[in-house]
Amino acid sequence: MEKIRYAVVGLHHGLEHVNVIPRNSQRQLVAVCDQDRARLEGALKTIKENLNLKYPVKDFLSYEQLLDWNEFDAVVIAVPPHLHAQLAVKAIEAGKHVLLEKPLTCDFAQASQIRQALQKASNLVFQVGYEVRSSQLVSKTLQLIQQGEIGQVVFVWWHMFLKNEGKQLPYWQKERRYGGGKLFDCLCHYMDILSLFAGAVFDRVSAFGTEVGQTGLNPDRIPRVATVIFEYASGAKGNVSLSEVTPSPENSLFGVVGTDGIIYGNPWRPEGAGSLDAYTRGCLYREQISISGSLASRGHLGFAEQHDAFQQAILKGEPVPCSFEDAFEVLLMTRAVDRSLATGTTVSRQEMLEEALGR
Ligand SMILES: NC(=O)c1ccc[n+]([C@@H]2O[C@H](COP(=O)([O-])OP(=O)(O)OC[C@H]3O[C@@H](n4cnc5c(N)ncnc54)[C@H](O)[C@@H]3O)[C@@H](O)[C@H]2O)c1
């Protein structure tokens, strides 16, 4: 195969994919699909006005009709999380390479449907859109850690601040069974990254989350202020926190503490691509690292790079940056966080694994 023919399904966040796919000459955007006519027409307008493609792009209101048409090799699925399994299974059964937006699914039963479909498939690339993994910022941080520049990682953190009041949220961000709010929908990226920085899976987790000024359990509401404490299998500790009620000049700040140094950073400055301060080798050295703005992907770190990786996986058989198992590990984390919020207990990875296996 010399060129990969892509279809994109779900044209809100999916529009980001629409914009990135044709940027490489080995990728062709051949179809778009959304059950919402206004979204579909909006996407066609964007394609016509901005992309200057020399070939036609088919449009579909129905995913099933797109699959029946069949004249594409890969599909990007960007529909609400509770529909991920349903659409991904159909694509896998139709023999398509799949780039599925994060999160993998909302629950273990849905994840198991995808796992079973993948087990029956052969020669298919399946990648999950935890694109921050593919960013230059994360690669640089991992490189410093893996070279031993800060010693053994003992503590990692990622704190996110935004003000979401008055914003109209899609239905699936208001209910946990459909996907949940920022704690699940956004911080899942950073739970994933912190585990990479810690170099280990989580062992147990305690989560606290409520409305401002409230205390107690959070069994069914979406927390807008939350903090989550992880203990990793390496013994390292981690903390992910969220405030959705805070006007803040920064969206996120993160850091990694080792026995021999510390790295901390801002993922969006400068120019939406990120910067690091690294104090290494006993803090005797300091390096300030700025990632080039040309590598920024419209506010989504690693977004363009994840497409390059998906393409290389299809054309060259290279490993994907986020596999089913990588994304399943994040699902274990977010399910554990949810259970801890509801029960007020510390929840272990083992407990979640047993639930996933139906024990
Ligand atoms: N990786 C990231 O950084 C990132 C950022 C934003 C959103 N996302 C993910 O992308 C997905 C979509 O998010 P969104 O904000 O665009 O959601 P959204 O609800 O705004 O849009 C989803 C679109 O999918 C369409 N759709 C739903 N079911 C469909 C079907 N069966 N066939 C065709 N179209 C269908 C809807 O009509 C809608 O236009 C979610 O899984 C979300 O978590 C990822």
PDBQT file of the ligand as one rigid body, heavy atoms in Angstrom, charges set to zero:
ROOT
HETATM    1  N1  LIG A 401      -7.627  13.227  22.283  1.00  0.00    +0.000 N 
HETATM    2  C1  LIG A 401      -8.116  14.380  22.669  1.00  0.00    +0.000 C 
HETATM    3  O1  LIG A 401      -7.387  15.258  23.101  1.00  0.00    +0.000 OA
HETATM    4  C2  LIG A 401      -9.593  14.617  22.591  1.00  0.00    +0.000 A 
HETATM    5  C3  LIG A 401     -10.122  15.912  22.653  1.00  0.00    +0.000 A 
HETATM    6  C4  LIG A 401     -11.512  16.071  22.539  1.00  0.00    +0.000 A 
HETATM    7  C5  LIG A 401     -12.334  14.960  22.397  1.00  0.00    +0.000 A 
HETATM    8  N2  LIG A 401     -11.778  13.719  22.364  1.00  0.00    +0.000 N 
HETATM    9  C6  LIG A 401     -12.613  12.509  22.230  1.00  0.00    +0.000 C 
HETATM   10  O2  LIG A 401     -13.261  12.532  20.960  1.00  0.00    +0.000 OA
HETATM   11  C7  LIG A 401     -14.553  11.938  21.085  1.00  0.00    +0.000 C 
HETATM   12  C8  LIG A 401     -15.601  12.919  20.562  1.00  0.00    +0.000 C 
HETATM   13  O3  LIG A 401     -15.584  14.082  21.359  1.00  0.00    +0.000 OA
HETATM   14  P1  LIG A 401     -16.370  15.390  20.874  1.00  0.00    +0.000 P 
HETATM   15  O4  LIG A 401     -16.018  16.453  21.832  1.00  0.00    +0.000 OA
HETATM   16  O5  LIG A 401     -16.142  15.610  19.445  1.00  0.00    +0.000 OA
HETATM   17  O6  LIG A 401     -17.875  14.905  21.109  1.00  0.00    +0.000 OA
HETATM   18  P2  LIG A 401     -19.208  15.573  20.530  1.00  0.00    +0.000 P 
HETATM   19  O7  LIG A 401     -20.341  14.950  21.250  1.00  0.00    +0.000 OA
HETATM   20  O8  LIG A 401     -19.077  17.047  20.520  1.00  0.00    +0.000 OA
HETATM   21  O9  LIG A 401     -19.221  15.096  18.993  1.00  0.00    +0.000 OA
HETATM   22  C9  LIG A 401     -19.382  13.748  18.640  1.00  0.00    +0.000 C 
HETATM   23  C10 LIG A 401     -19.900  13.666  17.208  1.00  0.00    +0.000 C 
HETATM   24  O10 LIG A 401     -20.095  12.287  16.892  1.00  0.00    +0.000 OA
HETATM   25  C11 LIG A 401     -21.298  12.154  16.136  1.00  0.00    +0.000 C 
HETATM   26  N3  LIG A 401     -21.795  10.783  16.240  1.00  0.00    +0.000 N 
HETATM   27  C12 LIG A 401     -22.218  10.140  17.357  1.00  0.00    +0.000 A 
HETATM   28  N4  LIG A 401     -22.585   8.872  17.054  1.00  0.00    +0.000 NA
HETATM   29  C13 LIG A 401     -22.389   8.712  15.726  1.00  0.00    +0.000 A 
HETATM   30  C14 LIG A 401     -22.597   7.627  14.824  1.00  0.00    +0.000 A 
HETATM   31  N5  LIG A 401     -23.055   6.437  15.247  1.00  0.00    +0.000 N 
HETATM   32  N6  LIG A 401     -22.306   7.816  13.520  1.00  0.00    +0.000 NA
HETATM   33  C15 LIG A 401     -21.839   9.013  13.078  1.00  0.00    +0.000 A 
HETATM   34  N7  LIG A 401     -21.635  10.070  13.893  1.00  0.00    +0.000 NA
HETATM   35  C16 LIG A 401     -21.904   9.925  15.199  1.00  0.00    +0.000 A 
HETATM   36  C17 LIG A 401     -22.219  13.194  16.765  1.00  0.00    +0.000 C 
HETATM   37  O11 LIG A 401     -23.277  13.550  15.893  1.00  0.00    +0.000 OA
HETATM   38  C18 LIG A 401     -21.279  14.349  17.033  1.00  0.00    +0.000 C 
HETATM   39  O12 LIG A 401     -21.205  15.253  15.959  1.00  0.00    +0.000 OA
HETATM   40  C19 LIG A 401     -14.717  11.572  22.558  1.00  0.00    +0.000 C 
HETATM   41  O13 LIG A 401     -14.381  10.223  22.736  1.00  0.00    +0.000 OA
HETATM   42  C20 LIG A 401     -13.721  12.447  23.264  1.00  0.00    +0.000 C 
HETATM   43  O14 LIG A 401     -13.252  11.883  24.476  1.00  0.00    +0.000 OA
HETATM   44  C21 LIG A 401     -10.426  13.530  22.442  1.00  0.00    +0.000 A 
ENDROOT
TORSDOF 0
